[in-house]
């Protein structure tokens, strides 16, 4: 029987193991994960988990009983330190060697480190794992001051959770707007107003020069203009890099991520890669990209499972993402590639609106929907179908989403 070794213990890895069984693969499956806990959901870490609204059992992708019931072997708290693609063997950090017929790399991503003096002090935190989230949750308390370095989605979600728990929060973003690399100016302005309304001290264009440390504990953030922001703790959220070092070490084709085809095959036979660590084709847009999202992990899990199990290929879906902050539900479908015009549907001041990104000829490329489930649902169909839209009808809120394309 064909054996499958999955390297990685995150959402993508857990989904791949389950998808293999669902696809009918009956050979041995072994999953090696660095964390001591079975595969779990990461998105709640910055939200429900920090606020004490979720227990560890709520995070798990599958109950503990699932893995023995499905004959899936978990090697938790272990790391693959070397691969031999010719011999089809993997060496673990405890010296054991595991053989495999099919290899799946689901190594995820690693956080970009803050490289300034004082960054290694006590009280400087990051959020990637359950253990990281536990440290942040243990630090948060009413009245304390938390400095968040980075105005991306993770930083803003942590800021929202900390404010909900009564902490004072300062967000430091080096760009001139929040979410500068991933959101439209309209969406950036909305979240800036939202966080300010909730009492967050936002500092834009704020470059961090160093951290102020006393007795090994961080006490402030020093900006390039000489300003010092006093704080009790710091959370660093400045992006993530593909964890592709293991793939590099064995000569797999990598380019800011492990390069894969539409069925997650790498440049080596019988070696697959999936999840945050991959650079994958996006046929809808004619580009390749890294997608750090749960929908991407689930889609690639189905693609890997189908390929290994000899089932029909799973076609690529339109990318989509989400973020929850306070009472705001942001849902994004598609990518703002080759955009010729942006149309705002609704009033951002009302807390319910959507930004439609139109390409040449009005082809819908992407939609950012804030508390607008109907627009998001329609856009998931339209983006994939390359629907052409009339900008005036998009902006007309007297029309329902379905009526936008009615003729």
Buried (B, 14 or more C-beta within 10 A) or exposed (E): EBBBBBBBBBBBBBBBBBBBBBBEBEBBBBBBBBBEBBBBBBBBBBBBBBBEEBEEEEBBBBEEEBBEEBEBBBBBBBBBEEBEBEEBBBBBEEEEEBEBBBBBBBBBBBBBEBEBEBBEBEBBBBBBBBEBBBBBBEBBEEEBBBBBBBBBBBBBBBBBBBBBBEBBBBBBBBBEBBBBEBBBEBBBBBBBBBBEEBEBBBBBEBEBBBBBBEEEEBBBBBBEEEEBBEBBBBBBBBBBBBBBEBBEEBEBEBEEBBBBBBBBBBBBEBBBBBBBBBBBBBEBBEEBBBBBBBBBBBBBBBBBBBBBBEBEEBEBBBBBBBBBBBEBBBBBBBBBBBBEBBBBBBEBEEBBBBBBBBBEEBBBBBBBBBBBEEBBBBBBBBBBEEBBBEBEBBBEEEBEBEEBBEE
